[in-house]
Protein backbone atom coordinates (compact mmCIF):
# COMPACT_ATOMS: atom_id res chain seq x y z
CA UNK A 1 0.00 0.00 0.00
CA UNK A 2 1.52 3.34 -1.00
CA UNK A 3 1.32 6.33 1.28
CA UNK A 4 1.93 10.03 1.04
CA UNK A 5 2.01 12.94 3.46
CA UNK A 6 -1.47 14.37 3.71
CA UNK A 7 -1.08 18.11 3.84
CA UNK A 8 -2.95 21.19 2.83
CA UNK A 9 -0.22 23.65 2.03
CA UNK A 10 2.28 23.32 4.87
CA UNK A 11 -0.27 22.16 7.46
CA UNK A 12 -0.44 18.51 8.46
CA UNK A 13 -3.91 17.09 8.95
CA UNK A 14 -5.28 14.63 11.50
CA UNK A 15 -5.52 12.11 8.67
CA UNK A 16 -1.71 11.88 8.82
CA UNK A 17 -1.96 10.34 12.29
CA UNK A 18 -4.58 7.87 11.10
CA UNK A 19 -2.28 6.89 8.27
CA UNK A 20 0.65 6.37 10.66
CA UNK A 21 -1.44 4.14 12.92
CA UNK A 22 -2.73 2.05 10.02
CA UNK A 23 0.74 1.74 8.52
CA UNK A 24 2.09 0.47 11.86
CA UNK A 25 -0.72 -2.03 12.35
CA UNK A 26 -0.62 -3.44 8.81
CA UNK A 27 3.15 -3.34 8.31
CA UNK A 28 4.72 -6.60 7.16
CA UNK A 29 1.50 -8.43 6.24
CA UNK A 30 1.76 -10.65 3.18
CA UNK A 31 -1.52 -10.13 1.33
CA UNK A 32 -0.73 -12.60 -1.45
CA UNK A 33 -3.12 -15.33 -0.11
CA UNK A 34 -6.01 -12.92 -0.84
CA UNK A 35 -6.64 -13.28 -4.56
CA UNK A 36 -9.37 -10.84 -5.58
CA UNK A 37 -10.91 -10.81 -9.04
CA UNK A 38 -8.99 -9.03 -11.74
CA UNK A 39 -11.77 -6.47 -12.32
CA UNK A 40 -12.17 -5.75 -8.60
CA UNK A 41 -11.38 -2.16 -7.57
CA UNK A 42 -10.43 -3.29 -4.06
CA UNK A 43 -7.08 -4.55 -2.90
CA UNK A 44 -6.69 -6.80 0.13
CA UNK A 45 -4.89 -4.13 2.16
CA UNK A 46 -7.45 -1.48 1.19
CA UNK A 47 -10.34 -3.75 2.17
CA UNK A 48 -8.73 -4.51 5.55
CA UNK A 49 -8.06 -0.81 6.14
CA UNK A 50 -11.65 0.11 5.34
CA UNK A 51 -13.00 -2.65 7.58
CA UNK A 52 -10.86 -1.48 10.51
CA UNK A 53 -11.96 2.13 10.11
CA UNK A 54 -15.57 0.93 9.76
CA UNK A 55 -15.25 -0.91 13.08
CA UNK A 56 -13.69 2.15 14.77
CA UNK A 57 -16.40 4.57 13.62
CA UNK A 58 -19.05 5.72 16.09
CA UNK A 59 -21.75 6.60 13.55
CA UNK A 60 -25.14 5.33 14.70
CA UNK A 61 -25.89 3.05 11.75
CA UNK A 62 -23.70 0.67 9.79
CA UNK A 63 -24.50 2.45 6.54
CA UNK A 64 -23.52 5.82 8.00
CA UNK A 65 -20.27 4.26 9.21
CA UNK A 66 -19.46 3.06 5.72
CA UNK A 67 -20.33 6.41 4.10
CA UNK A 68 -18.12 8.29 6.57
CA UNK A 69 -15.24 5.80 6.29
CA UNK A 70 -15.40 5.70 2.51
CA UNK A 71 -14.70 9.45 2.40
CA UNK A 72 -11.70 8.96 4.68
CA UNK A 73 -10.35 6.07 2.57
CA UNK A 74 -10.64 8.04 -0.67
CA UNK A 75 -8.81 10.90 1.03
CA UNK A 76 -6.05 8.68 2.41
CA UNK A 77 -5.56 6.69 -0.80
CA UNK A 78 -6.78 8.80 -3.76
CA UNK A 79 -4.71 6.76 -6.20
CA UNK A 80 -6.94 3.72 -5.64
CA UNK A 81 -9.73 5.19 -7.76
CA UNK A 82 -13.36 4.34 -7.19
CA UNK A 83 -14.13 1.70 -4.57
CA UNK A 84 -17.52 0.26 -3.71
CA UNK A 85 -19.98 3.14 -3.52
CA UNK A 86 -22.70 1.24 -1.63
CA UNK A 87 -22.79 -0.43 1.75
CA UNK A 88 -24.29 -3.54 0.14
CA UNK A 89 -21.33 -3.87 -2.21
CA UNK A 90 -18.90 -3.38 0.68
CA UNK A 91 -20.54 -6.04 2.88
CA UNK A 92 -20.75 -8.48 -0.01
CA UNK A 93 -17.00 -8.53 -0.60
CA UNK A 94 -16.28 -8.29 3.15
CA UNK A 95 -18.39 -11.40 3.82
CA UNK A 96 -16.39 -13.27 1.22
CA UNK A 97 -12.96 -12.37 2.60
CA UNK A 98 -13.42 -11.70 6.32
CA UNK A 99 -12.15 -15.13 7.43
CA UNK A 100 -8.92 -14.78 5.45
CA UNK A 101 -8.33 -11.10 6.26
CA UNK A 102 -8.99 -11.50 9.98
CA UNK A 103 -6.75 -14.59 10.01
CA UNK A 104 -3.85 -12.57 8.58
CA UNK A 105 -4.45 -9.75 11.03
CA UNK A 106 -4.61 -12.14 13.99
CA UNK A 107 -1.21 -13.59 13.16
CA UNK A 108 0.30 -10.12 12.74
CA UNK A 109 -1.20 -8.72 15.95
CA UNK A 110 0.01 -11.76 17.93
CA UNK A 111 3.55 -11.23 16.65
CA UNK A 112 3.35 -7.55 17.64
CA UNK A 113 2.17 -8.51 21.13
CA UNK A 114 5.16 -10.79 21.67
CA UNK A 115 7.67 -8.33 20.22
CA UNK A 116 6.42 -4.89 21.31
CA UNK A 117 4.93 -5.92 24.67
CA UNK A 118 7.60 -8.42 25.67
CA UNK A 119 7.67 -7.15 29.26
CA UNK A 120 4.01 -8.15 29.68
CA UNK A 121 4.21 -11.47 27.85
CA UNK A 122 4.76 -13.67 30.93
CA UNK A 123 2.84 -13.70 34.20
CA UNK A 124 4.77 -15.37 37.03
CA UNK A 125 6.82 -17.16 34.39
CA UNK A 126 3.87 -18.47 32.35
CA UNK A 127 2.18 -17.41 29.14
CA UNK A 128 -1.29 -17.21 30.65
CA UNK A 129 -4.67 -17.02 28.95
CA UNK A 130 -8.16 -16.67 30.31
CA UNK A 131 -11.09 -18.14 28.43
CA UNK A 132 -14.77 -17.37 28.84
CA UNK A 133 -17.96 -17.03 26.84
CA UNK A 134 -20.60 -14.33 26.60
CA UNK A 135 -23.77 -13.61 24.63
CA UNK A 136 -24.44 -10.60 22.43
CA UNK A 137 -27.95 -9.54 21.48
CA UNK A 138 -29.13 -9.40 17.88
CA UNK A 139 -32.05 -7.66 16.17
CA UNK A 140 -35.17 -9.80 16.14
CA UNK A 141 -35.22 -10.62 12.43
CA UNK A 142 -36.18 -13.83 10.70
CA UNK A 143 -32.60 -14.33 9.54
CA UNK A 144 -31.22 -14.09 13.08
CA UNK A 145 -33.93 -16.25 14.60
CA UNK A 146 -33.25 -18.97 12.05
CA UNK A 147 -29.47 -18.90 12.48
CA UNK A 148 -28.97 -18.03 16.15
CA UNK A 149 -32.14 -18.51 18.21
CA UNK A 150 -31.98 -21.85 20.01
CA UNK A 151 -35.78 -22.20 19.77
CA UNK A 152 -35.89 -21.80 15.99
CA UNK A 153 -32.80 -23.71 14.89
CA UNK A 154 -33.32 -27.15 13.39
CA UNK A 155 -31.71 -30.44 14.25
CA UNK A 156 -32.29 -30.40 18.00
CA UNK A 157 -33.50 -33.42 19.95
CA UNK A 158 -37.19 -33.83 20.72
CA UNK A 159 -36.54 -33.44 24.44
CA UNK A 160 -34.51 -30.30 23.82
CA UNK A 161 -37.25 -28.81 21.63
CA UNK A 162 -39.86 -29.46 24.31
CA UNK A 163 -37.69 -27.75 26.91
CA UNK A 164 -37.12 -24.74 24.67
CA UNK A 165 -40.82 -24.43 23.88
CA UNK A 166 -41.71 -24.55 27.56
CA UNK A 167 -39.21 -21.79 28.26
CA UNK A 168 -40.59 -19.72 25.39
CA UNK A 169 -44.09 -19.86 26.87
CA UNK A 170 -42.82 -18.33 30.10
CA UNK A 171 -40.52 -15.74 28.63
CA UNK A 172 -40.53 -13.99 25.28
CA UNK A 173 -36.85 -13.19 25.78
CA UNK A 174 -35.96 -16.87 25.68
CA UNK A 175 -36.51 -16.83 21.91
CA UNK A 176 -34.51 -13.67 21.41
CA UNK A 177 -31.68 -14.34 18.93
CA UNK A 178 -28.26 -14.08 20.52
CA UNK A 179 -24.75 -14.64 19.27
CA UNK A 180 -22.35 -16.64 21.44
CA UNK A 181 -18.77 -15.44 21.67
CA UNK A 182 -15.96 -17.45 23.30
CA UNK A 183 -12.75 -15.45 23.72
CA UNK A 184 -9.18 -16.51 24.47
CA UNK A 185 -7.73 -13.53 26.33
CA UNK A 186 -4.04 -12.91 27.06
CA UNK A 187 -3.71 -12.07 30.74
CA UNK A 188 -0.40 -10.20 30.65
CA UNK A 189 -1.38 -7.61 28.04
CA UNK A 190 -5.15 -7.63 28.53
CA UNK A 191 -5.64 -8.18 24.78
CA UNK A 192 -7.64 -10.86 22.96
CA UNK A 193 -5.74 -13.69 21.30
CA UNK A 194 -8.43 -15.68 19.53
CA UNK A 195 -12.20 -16.18 19.51
CA UNK A 196 -15.01 -18.32 18.17
CA UNK A 197 -18.54 -17.24 17.26
CA UNK A 198 -21.67 -19.37 17.18
CA UNK A 199 -25.38 -19.59 18.06
CA UNK A 200 -26.63 -18.86 21.57
CA UNK A 201 -26.46 -22.54 22.59
CA UNK A 202 -22.87 -23.09 21.41
CA UNK A 203 -20.45 -25.10 23.55
CA UNK A 204 -17.73 -22.87 24.96
CA UNK A 205 -15.69 -25.97 25.80
CA UNK A 206 -15.80 -27.07 22.15
CA UNK A 207 -14.75 -23.54 21.17
CA UNK A 208 -11.81 -23.82 23.57
CA UNK A 209 -10.57 -26.98 21.86
CA UNK A 210 -10.79 -25.28 18.46
CA UNK A 211 -8.51 -22.49 19.70
CA UNK A 212 -5.87 -24.73 21.29
CA UNK A 213 -3.64 -24.97 18.22
CA UNK A 214 -3.10 -21.19 18.19
CA UNK A 215 -1.71 -21.16 21.74
CA UNK A 216 2.01 -21.39 22.57
CA UNK A 217 3.23 -24.66 24.04
CA UNK A 218 3.27 -24.81 27.86
CA UNK A 219 0.67 -22.03 28.01
CA UNK A 220 -1.51 -21.86 31.11
CA UNK A 221 -5.29 -21.67 30.52
CA UNK A 222 -7.48 -20.34 33.34
CA UNK A 223 -11.22 -20.91 33.18
CA UNK A 224 -14.27 -20.96 35.43
CA UNK A 225 -16.37 -23.92 36.49
CA UNK A 226 -18.18 -24.12 33.15
CA UNK A 227 -15.09 -25.56 31.45
CA UNK A 228 -14.59 -28.56 33.75
CA UNK A 229 -14.87 -31.93 32.03
CA UNK A 230 -12.64 -34.98 31.72
CA UNK A 231 -12.44 -35.13 27.93
CA UNK A 232 -11.88 -31.41 27.51
CA UNK A 233 -9.25 -31.21 30.25
CA UNK A 234 -7.46 -34.25 28.89
CA UNK A 235 -7.27 -32.80 25.37
CA UNK A 236 -5.79 -29.60 26.77
CA UNK A 237 -3.19 -31.53 28.76
CA UNK A 238 -2.39 -33.82 25.84
CA UNK A 239 -1.69 -30.70 23.75
CA UNK A 240 1.11 -29.79 26.22
CA UNK A 241 -0.76 -26.89 27.80
CA UNK A 242 -1.54 -26.43 31.49
CA UNK A 243 -4.93 -25.78 33.11
CA UNK A 244 -6.15 -23.78 36.09
CA UNK A 245 -9.84 -24.38 36.68
CA UNK A 246 -12.43 -23.54 39.26
CA UNK A 247 -14.47 -26.57 40.29
CA UNK A 248 -17.89 -26.78 41.89
CA UNK A 249 -20.41 -29.22 43.29
CA UNK A 250 -20.92 -30.94 39.93
CA UNK A 251 -17.37 -32.37 40.07
CA UNK A 252 -16.15 -35.43 41.95
CA UNK A 253 -12.48 -35.60 42.84
CA UNK A 254 -10.63 -38.62 44.17
CA UNK A 255 -7.82 -38.87 46.70
CA UNK A 256 -5.42 -41.66 47.61
CA UNK A 257 -5.73 -43.39 44.26
CA UNK A 258 -2.03 -44.26 44.11
CA UNK A 259 -1.72 -43.60 40.39
CA UNK A 260 1.04 -40.98 40.72
CA UNK A 261 3.37 -39.68 43.39
CA UNK A 262 1.00 -37.92 45.78
CA UNK A 263 1.15 -35.00 48.17
CA UNK A 264 -1.45 -33.68 50.57
CA UNK A 265 -3.22 -31.67 47.82
CA UNK A 266 -3.09 -34.29 45.05
CA UNK A 267 -6.52 -35.12 43.59
CA UNK A 268 -7.71 -37.04 40.55
CA UNK A 269 -10.42 -36.31 38.03
CA UNK A 270 -11.56 -39.78 36.97
CA UNK A 271 -15.25 -40.33 36.22
CA UNK A 272 -16.45 -43.94 36.43
CA UNK A 273 -17.30 -43.97 32.74
CA UNK A 274 -13.72 -43.14 31.81
CA UNK A 275 -12.36 -45.58 34.39
CA UNK A 276 -14.40 -48.41 32.89
CA UNK A 277 -12.99 -47.51 29.49
CA UNK A 278 -9.50 -47.79 31.02
CA UNK A 279 -8.75 -44.15 30.38
CA UNK A 280 -6.07 -42.75 32.75
CA UNK A 281 -7.06 -40.41 35.59
CA UNK A 282 -6.08 -36.76 35.40
CA UNK A 283 -3.64 -35.89 38.16
CA UNK A 284 -4.33 -32.42 39.57
CA UNK A 285 -3.51 -30.26 42.52
CA UNK A 286 -6.26 -28.78 44.69
CA UNK A 287 -5.94 -25.24 46.06
CA UNK A 288 -8.64 -23.73 48.27
CA UNK A 289 -8.95 -19.95 48.48
CA UNK A 290 -11.52 -17.65 50.08
CA UNK A 291 -12.97 -14.58 48.42
CA UNK A 292 -14.37 -13.08 51.63
CA UNK A 293 -17.79 -14.64 51.22
CA UNK A 294 -17.26 -18.33 50.46
CA UNK A 295 -14.43 -20.75 49.63
CA UNK A 296 -13.20 -21.05 46.05
CA UNK A 297 -11.89 -24.44 44.91
CA UNK A 298 -9.22 -24.46 42.22
CA UNK A 299 -7.45 -27.32 40.48
CA UNK A 300 -4.34 -27.06 38.33
CA UNK A 301 -2.14 -29.42 36.36
CA UNK A 302 0.93 -27.66 37.80
CA UNK A 303 1.60 -30.14 40.60
CA UNK A 304 4.81 -28.81 42.10
CA UNK A 305 4.78 -25.92 44.55
CA UNK A 306 8.23 -25.07 43.20
CA UNK A 307 6.61 -24.07 39.93
CA UNK A 308 3.77 -22.18 41.62
CA UNK A 309 2.96 -21.80 45.28
CA UNK A 310 -0.66 -21.97 46.44
CA UNK A 311 -0.68 -18.21 46.87
CA UNK A 312 0.56 -17.72 43.30
CA UNK A 313 -2.12 -20.08 41.98
CA UNK A 314 -4.76 -17.96 43.70
CA UNK A 315 -3.16 -14.79 42.34
CA UNK A 316 -3.17 -16.15 38.79
CA UNK A 317 -6.81 -17.17 38.95
CA UNK A 318 -7.72 -13.72 40.25
CA UNK A 319 -6.04 -12.23 37.16
CA UNK A 320 -8.52 -14.19 35.02
CA UNK A 321 -11.17 -11.70 36.11
CA UNK A 322 -9.77 -9.31 33.51
CA UNK A 323 -11.65 -11.15 30.77
CA UNK A 324 -14.90 -9.99 32.37
CA UNK A 325 -13.63 -6.42 32.11
CA UNK A 326 -12.76 -7.06 28.46
CA UNK A 327 -16.35 -8.09 27.76
CA UNK A 328 -17.58 -4.97 29.55
CA UNK A 329 -15.33 -2.83 27.35
CA UNK A 330 -16.57 -4.63 24.23
CA UNK A 331 -20.26 -4.42 25.06
CA UNK A 332 -20.60 -1.21 27.02
CA UNK A 333 -17.71 1.08 26.10
CA UNK A 334 -17.40 -0.10 22.48
CA UNK A 335 -21.22 -0.38 22.26
CA UNK A 336 -21.46 -3.94 20.99
CA UNK A 337 -24.04 -5.15 23.53
CA UNK A 338 -26.45 -5.44 20.61
CA UNK A 339 -25.22 -5.73 17.04
CA UNK A 340 -26.85 -3.72 14.28
CA UNK A 341 -26.70 -6.10 11.32
CA UNK A 342 -30.11 -7.35 10.20
CA UNK A 343 -28.78 -10.47 8.45
CA UNK A 344 -27.14 -13.39 10.22
CA UNK A 345 -24.12 -13.59 7.91
CA UNK A 346 -23.47 -9.86 8.34
CA UNK A 347 -23.69 -10.10 12.15
CA UNK A 348 -20.77 -12.50 12.21
CA UNK A 349 -18.76 -10.11 10.02
CA UNK A 350 -19.67 -7.18 12.27
CA UNK A 351 -18.50 -9.02 15.39
CA UNK A 352 -15.28 -10.28 13.76
CA UNK A 353 -14.23 -6.77 12.76
CA UNK A 354 -15.40 -5.26 16.05
CA UNK A 355 -13.07 -7.59 17.95
CA UNK A 356 -10.21 -7.05 15.49
CA UNK A 357 -10.70 -3.28 15.57
CA UNK A 358 -10.73 -3.09 19.37
CA UNK A 359 -7.65 -5.34 19.53
CA UNK A 360 -5.79 -3.20 16.98
CA UNK A 361 -6.51 0.08 18.76
CA UNK A 362 -5.39 -1.27 22.14
CA UNK A 363 -2.24 -2.81 20.67
CA UNK A 364 -1.31 0.53 19.11
CA UNK A 365 -1.87 2.28 22.45
CA UNK A 366 -0.13 -0.08 24.87
CA UNK A 367 3.49 0.41 23.67
CA UNK A 368 3.03 4.16 24.23
CA UNK A 369 2.02 3.47 27.82
CA UNK A 370 4.71 0.86 28.32
CA UNK A 371 7.39 3.40 27.38
CA UNK A 372 6.19 5.51 30.33
CA UNK A 373 6.07 2.58 32.76
CA UNK A 374 2.25 2.35 32.79
CA UNK A 375 0.81 -1.17 33.06
CA UNK A 376 -1.72 -2.45 30.48
CA UNK A 377 -4.39 -2.67 33.18
CA UNK A 378 -4.44 1.14 33.42
CA UNK A 379 -5.34 1.71 29.77
CA UNK A 380 -8.58 3.69 29.56
CA UNK A 381 -10.50 2.05 26.74
CA UNK A 382 -12.99 4.93 26.72
CA UNK A 383 -10.19 7.47 26.37
CA UNK A 384 -8.52 5.40 23.66
CA UNK A 385 -11.78 5.22 21.69
CA UNK A 386 -12.28 8.98 21.99
CA UNK A 387 -8.78 9.54 20.64
CA UNK A 388 -9.25 7.39 17.54
CA UNK A 389 -12.77 8.59 16.87
CA UNK A 390 -11.74 12.20 17.17
CA UNK A 391 -9.24 11.58 14.37
CA UNK A 392 -11.98 9.97 12.26
CA UNK A 393 -14.41 12.85 12.74
CA UNK A 394 -11.81 15.58 12.24
CA UNK A 395 -9.59 13.92 9.68
CA UNK A 396 -9.48 17.10 7.55
CA UNK A 397 -8.65 19.37 10.50
CA UNK A 398 -5.09 20.58 11.02
CA UNK A 399 -3.19 18.82 13.82
CA UNK A 400 -3.39 20.89 16.99
CA UNK A 401 -0.26 21.22 19.16
CA UNK A 402 -0.37 18.58 21.90
CA UNK A 403 -3.50 16.98 20.41
CA UNK A 404 -2.08 14.41 18.04
CA UNK A 405 -3.35 10.84 18.19
CA UNK A 406 -0.36 9.71 20.26
CA UNK A 407 -0.82 12.65 22.65
CA UNK A 408 -4.46 11.77 23.20
CA UNK A 409 -3.62 8.10 23.74
CA UNK A 410 -0.92 8.92 26.29
CA UNK A 411 -3.50 10.60 28.54
CA UNK A 412 -5.98 7.70 28.13
CA UNK A 413 -5.02 6.32 31.53
CA UNK A 414 -7.23 5.15 34.38
CA UNK A 415 -6.50 7.17 37.51
CA UNK A 416 -5.03 5.22 40.38
CA UNK A 417 -7.20 6.32 43.28
CA UNK A 418 -8.88 3.39 45.11
CA UNK A 419 -12.50 2.69 44.22
CA UNK A 420 -15.18 1.80 46.73
CA UNK A 421 -16.56 -1.72 46.86
CA UNK A 422 -19.63 -1.84 44.61
CA UNK A 423 -20.55 -5.48 44.98
CA UNK A 424 -23.63 -4.73 47.07
CA UNK A 425 -25.18 -2.41 44.50
CA UNK A 426 -28.22 -3.72 42.68
CA UNK A 427 -27.50 -2.87 39.06
CA UNK A 428 -30.34 -3.74 36.63
CA UNK A 429 -28.13 -6.07 34.54
CA UNK A 430 -26.17 -7.47 37.45
CA UNK A 431 -26.03 -11.26 37.44
CA UNK A 432 -27.57 -12.95 40.46
CA UNK A 433 -25.99 -16.35 39.94
CA UNK A 434 -25.28 -18.60 42.87
CA UNK A 435 -21.58 -19.39 43.28
CA UNK A 436 -20.45 -22.96 42.60
CA UNK A 437 -20.58 -25.17 45.66
CA UNK A 438 -17.81 -27.35 47.02
CA UNK A 439 -16.72 -30.31 44.89
CA UNK A 440 -17.21 -33.82 46.17
CA UNK A 441 -13.82 -35.06 47.41
CA UNK A 442 -13.66 -38.72 48.42
CA UNK A 443 -11.05 -41.40 48.89
CA UNK A 444 -10.76 -43.91 46.08
CA UNK A 445 -12.92 -47.01 46.54
CA UNK A 446 -11.65 -50.58 46.37
CA UNK A 447 -13.11 -50.93 42.89
CA UNK A 448 -11.31 -47.81 41.70
CA UNK A 449 -8.07 -49.06 43.22
CA UNK A 450 -8.52 -52.29 41.28
CA UNK A 451 -9.16 -50.34 38.07
CA UNK A 452 -6.07 -48.21 38.52
CA UNK A 453 -3.85 -51.28 38.89
CA UNK A 454 -4.82 -52.24 35.34
CA UNK A 455 -3.31 -49.00 34.02
CA UNK A 456 0.36 -48.18 33.42
CA UNK A 457 1.59 -46.41 36.52
CA UNK A 458 2.60 -42.78 36.30
CA UNK A 459 5.77 -41.82 38.15
Secondary structure, 3 states (H helix, E strand, C coil): CCCCCCEECCEEEHHHHHHHHHHHHHCCCCHHHCCCCCCCCCCHHHHHHHHHHHHHCCCCCHHHHHHHHHHHHHHHCHHHCCCCCCHHHHHHHHHHHHHHHHHHHHHHHHHHHHHHCHHHCCECCECEEEEEEEEEECCCCHHHHHHCCCCCCCCCCHHHHHHHHHHHHHCHHHHCCEEEEEEEEECCCCEEEEEEEEECCCCHHHHHHHHHHHCCCCCEEEECHHHCCHHHHHHHHHCCCEEEEEECCCCEEEECCCCCCCCCCEEEECCHHHHHCCCCCEEEEEEEEECCCCEEEEEECCCCCCCCCHHHHHHHHHHCCHHHHHHHHHHHHCCCCECCCCCHHHHHHHHHHHHHHHHHHHHHHHHHHHCCCCCHHHECHHHHHHHHHHHHHCCCCECCCCCCHHHHHHCCECCCCCCCCCCCCCCCCCCCCCCCCCCEEEECCHHHHHHHHCCCCCC
